[in-house]
Amino acid sequence: MAINKDSNTYTIGFAIVLVIIVGGMLGMVANGLKPIQDENLKNEKKQYILNCLPGNKLITRDQAGDKFAEFVKQRLILNYNGEVVENTLLNSDNEVDIKNTNDAFSIDLLKEYKKFVQPITNKFKGEELENKLASESNIHYPLFICQVDGETYYVAPVMGKGLWAAVWGYIALDKDGNKIEGAVFDHKSETPGLGAEITQDGFEDQFIGKLISNKDNYRPVAVNKPGNPLNEYQVDGISGGTFTGLGVEEMMRRTLIVYHKYIKNLNRS
């Protein structure tokens, strides 16, 4: 029986077969590329952590995989009170495992922020917010303890919301937990030339040398409107990027207090 190639049935059938074949081929390609994509994402995260350390700003993503264990000596997870979560202290001999929930490196800050943190910050403020954050056991605070030229630095990830979507960063604190020694920031979709400027050296480098503590008391860094006089707890914001700057300020204020508690308690012990 001859096939009528002009019929609707033939056209629809041909289209279905073509979609199945092409879809299958694309699926195979995607599965084949997934390990490479995962490794690139892992190395990008390692790059963020290393770039905020003094002298490491130029380490590339390709270099970060090999250099990570050289600088990052311990990884651990904290609760809001600055206490180490049980069984989460790992050292550089423990290979990074993104499937191990006890590995600080495995924590997806964006997922945690959207699921646990953002609903709380949208509803509560001040002391009530602190109490709610402290009571939420599902919120994890990964910490990376690093060594550069014999000096100890604590790299603290931070996550929040800018004008349009997520903003995040990695902050290197000194051995006393008082001073910022380095900072890198990134974003999902802030406006080019405005809020997106948080990724530029001119913004990031302002944080170096700024304080987060007045003696033993936590004091968060403020992102001011540009052009105003600054003290040791303030940096200039970005012209036209006010809401992104406020997002950076909020995520640092909310998060760095946890790491400040941990380092202070560690130094007292």
C-alpha positions as CSV (number, residue, x, y, z in Angstrom):
1,M,0.0,0.0,0.0
2,A,1.5,3.3,-1.1
3,I,2.0,6.0,1.6
4,N,0.2,9.3,1.0
5,K,2.9,11.8,1.9
6,D,0.5,14.7,1.4
7,S,-1.9,13.5,4.1
8,N,-2.3,15.1,7.5
9,T,-1.7,11.7,9.1
10,Y,1.7,11.3,7.4
11,T,2.7,14.9,8.3
12,I,1.7,14.5,12.0
13,G,3.4,11.1,12.3
14,F,6.6,12.3,10.6
15,A,6.7,15.3,13.0
16,I,6.2,13.0,16.1
17,V,9.0,10.7,15.0
18,L,11.3,13.6,14.3
19,V,10.6,15.2,17.7
20,I,11.3,11.8,19.4
21,I,14.6,11.3,17.6
22,V,15.8,14.9,18.1
23,G,14.6,15.0,21.7
24,G,16.4,11.7,22.4
25,M,19.7,13.0,20.8
26,L,19.5,16.3,22.8
27,G,18.9,14.3,26.0
28,M,21.9,12.1,25.3
29,V,24.0,15.2,24.7
30,A,22.7,16.9,27.9
31,N,23.5,13.8,30.0
32,G,27.0,13.6,28.5
33,L,27.7,17.3,29.3
34,K,26.2,17.2,32.8
35,P,29.4,16.0,34.6
36,I,31.3,18.8,32.9
37,Q,28.7,21.4,33.8
38,D,28.7,20.2,37.4
39,E,32.5,20.4,37.6
40,N,32.4,23.9,36.2
41,L,29.8,25.0,38.8
42,K,31.9,23.4,41.6
43,N,35.1,25.2,40.4
44,E,33.2,28.5,40.1
45,K,32.2,28.2,43.8
46,K,35.8,27.4,44.7
47,Q,36.9,30.4,42.7
48,Y,34.5,32.7,44.7
49,I,35.9,31.5,48.0
50,L,39.6,31.8,46.9
51,N,39.1,35.2,45.2
52,C,38.0,36.9,48.4
53,L,41.3,35.9,50.2
54,P,44.1,38.4,50.2
55,G,46.3,38.1,47.1
56,N,44.0,35.6,45.4
57,K,41.7,37.9,43.4
58,L,43.2,36.7,40.1
59,I,42.8,33.0,40.5
60,T,40.6,31.7,37.7
61,R,37.9,29.1,37.7
62,D,40.2,26.6,35.9
63,Q,42.9,27.2,38.6
64,A,40.5,27.1,41.5
65,G,40.0,23.3,41.5
66,D,43.6,22.5,42.0
67,K,44.3,25.4,44.5
68,F,41.3,25.0,46.7
69,A,42.9,22.5,49.2
70,E,46.0,24.6,49.3
71,F,44.2,27.5,50.9
72,V,41.0,26.0,52.4
73,K,42.1,24.0,55.5
74,Q,38.7,23.3,57.1
75,R,35.0,23.3,56.2
76,L,32.2,23.3,58.7
77,I,28.5,24.3,59.2
78,L,27.2,26.6,61.9
79,N,23.8,27.2,63.4
80,Y,22.5,30.7,64.0
81,N,24.1,30.8,67.4
82,G,27.6,30.3,65.9
83,E,27.8,26.7,67.1
84,V,29.3,23.9,64.9
85,V,26.7,21.5,63.6
86,E,27.6,17.9,64.7
87,N,29.7,15.9,62.2
88,T,30.3,18.8,59.8
89,L,33.9,19.6,60.6
90,L,36.0,18.5,57.6
91,N,39.6,19.3,56.7
92,S,41.5,19.6,53.4
93,D,42.1,15.8,53.3
94,N,38.4,15.3,52.9
95,E,37.6,15.6,49.2
96,V,34.8,18.1,48.5
97,D,31.5,16.2,48.1
98,I,28.5,18.1,46.9
99,K,26.2,15.1,47.7
100,N,27.3,15.0,51.3
101,T,24.9,17.2,53.4
102,N,27.5,17.4,56.2
103,D,30.0,19.1,53.8
104,A,29.7,22.9,54.0
105,F,30.5,23.0,50.3
106,S,27.3,21.1,49.4
107,I,25.0,23.8,50.8
108,D,22.9,25.6,48.1
109,L,22.6,29.0,49.7
110,L,20.0,30.2,47.1
111,K,17.7,27.3,47.8
112,E,18.0,27.8,51.6
113,Y,17.4,31.5,51.3
114,K,14.3,31.1,49.2
115,K,12.8,28.3,51.2
116,F,13.7,29.3,54.8
117,V,15.2,32.7,55.1
118,Q,13.2,35.0,52.7
119,P,9.8,34.1,54.2
120,I,11.1,35.1,57.7
121,T,12.8,38.3,56.6
122,N,9.7,39.4,54.7
123,K,7.6,39.0,57.9
124,F,9.8,39.9,60.8
125,K,12.3,42.6,61.8
126,G,14.7,43.4,64.6
127,E,14.8,41.2,67.6
128,E,11.9,39.2,66.5
129,L,13.7,38.4,63.2
130,E,16.8,37.2,65.2
131,N,14.7,35.0,67.3
132,K,13.0,33.4,64.3
133,L,16.3,32.8,62.5
134,A,17.7,31.3,65.7
135,S,14.8,28.9,66.0
136,E,14.9,27.7,62.4
137,S,17.2,24.7,62.5
138,N,17.1,24.1,58.8
139,I,19.1,27.3,58.0
140,H,22.8,26.4,57.6
141,Y,25.8,28.7,57.7
142,P,28.8,27.2,55.9
143,L,32.2,28.4,56.9
144,F,35.6,27.9,55.2
145,I,38.7,28.3,57.4
146,C,41.7,29.3,55.2
147,Q,45.4,29.9,55.5
148,V,47.3,32.4,53.3
149,D,51.0,33.0,54.1
150,G,50.6,31.6,57.6
151,E,47.6,33.9,58.4
152,T,44.1,32.5,59.2
153,Y,41.1,33.9,57.4
154,Y,37.4,32.9,57.8
155,V,35.4,32.9,54.5
156,A,31.7,33.5,55.1
157,P,29.2,33.1,52.3
158,V,26.3,35.6,52.2
159,M,23.0,35.5,50.3
160,G,20.2,37.9,49.8
161,K,18.0,39.8,47.3
162,G,18.8,42.8,45.1
163,L,16.4,44.8,43.0
164,W,15.3,42.0,40.7
165,A,16.6,38.7,42.0
166,A,19.3,37.0,44.1
167,V,22.6,38.7,45.1
168,W,25.3,36.8,46.9
169,G,28.9,37.0,48.0
170,Y,31.9,35.7,50.0
171,I,33.5,37.7,52.7
172,A,36.9,37.0,54.2
173,L,37.2,37.9,57.9
174,D,40.4,38.2,59.9
175,K,41.5,35.8,62.6
176,D,39.7,37.9,65.3
177,G,36.5,38.2,63.4
178,N,36.6,42.0,63.5
179,K,37.8,43.1,60.1
180,I,36.9,42.3,56.5
181,E,40.0,41.3,54.5
182,G,38.3,40.6,51.2
183,A,35.0,40.5,49.4
184,V,33.5,39.2,46.1
185,F,29.9,39.7,45.0
186,D,27.7,38.4,42.2
187,H,24.1,38.6,41.1
188,K,21.5,36.8,39.0
189,S,19.9,39.7,37.1
190,E,20.8,43.2,38.4
191,T,20.8,46.1,35.9
192,P,24.0,46.4,33.8
193,G,25.8,49.6,34.6
194,L,23.8,50.1,37.8
195,G,23.2,47.3,40.4
196,A,25.4,44.9,38.4
197,E,28.4,47.0,39.4
198,I,28.6,45.2,42.7
199,T,30.8,42.7,40.9
200,Q,33.4,45.3,40.0
201,D,36.7,45.8,42.0
202,G,35.8,49.4,42.7
203,F,32.8,48.3,44.8
204,E,34.3,45.1,46.3
205,D,37.6,46.6,47.3
206,Q,35.9,49.2,49.5
207,F,35.1,46.5,52.0
208,I,38.7,45.6,52.6
209,G,39.7,47.0,56.1
210,K,36.2,47.8,57.1
211,L,35.1,46.6,60.6
212,I,32.1,44.5,61.7
213,S,32.8,44.7,65.4
214,N,33.1,47.4,68.0
215,K,35.4,45.5,70.4
216,D,33.3,42.4,71.1
217,N,30.0,43.9,69.9
218,Y,28.8,43.1,66.4
219,R,28.3,46.2,64.2
220,P,27.3,45.6,60.6
221,V,28.7,47.4,57.6
222,A,26.4,50.0,56.0
223,V,26.2,50.7,52.2
224,N,25.7,54.5,52.0
225,K,24.5,56.7,49.2
226,P,27.7,57.6,47.3
227,G,29.5,60.9,48.0
228,N,28.9,61.1,51.8
229,P,31.7,60.9,54.4
230,L,32.5,57.4,55.4
231,N,33.7,55.8,58.7
232,E,35.3,52.4,59.2
233,Y,31.9,50.7,59.2
234,Q,30.6,52.2,55.9
235,V,31.2,51.9,52.2
236,D,29.9,53.9,49.2
237,G,27.0,52.5,47.3
238,I,26.5,52.6,43.5
239,S,24.8,55.5,41.8
240,G,21.5,54.2,40.5
241,G,22.0,50.9,42.3
242,T,20.4,51.8,45.7
243,F,18.2,48.8,46.0
244,T,21.0,46.4,45.1
245,G,23.3,48.1,47.6
246,L,20.6,47.7,50.3
247,G,20.4,44.0,49.4
248,V,24.2,43.7,49.9
249,E,23.9,45.5,53.2
250,E,21.0,43.4,54.4
251,M,22.6,40.0,53.6
252,M,25.8,40.9,55.3
253,R,24.1,42.3,58.4
254,R,21.9,39.2,58.7
255,T,24.6,36.6,58.1
256,L,28.0,37.9,59.3
257,I,26.7,38.0,62.9
258,V,26.7,34.2,62.9
259,Y,30.3,34.0,61.9
260,H,31.3,36.8,64.3
261,K,29.7,34.7,67.2
262,Y,31.7,31.6,66.2
263,I,35.1,33.3,65.9
264,K,34.6,35.2,69.2
265,N,33.6,32.1,71.0
266,L,36.6,30.2,69.4
267,N,39.0,32.9,70.5
268,R,37.7,32.8,74.1
269,S,38.1,29.0,74.4
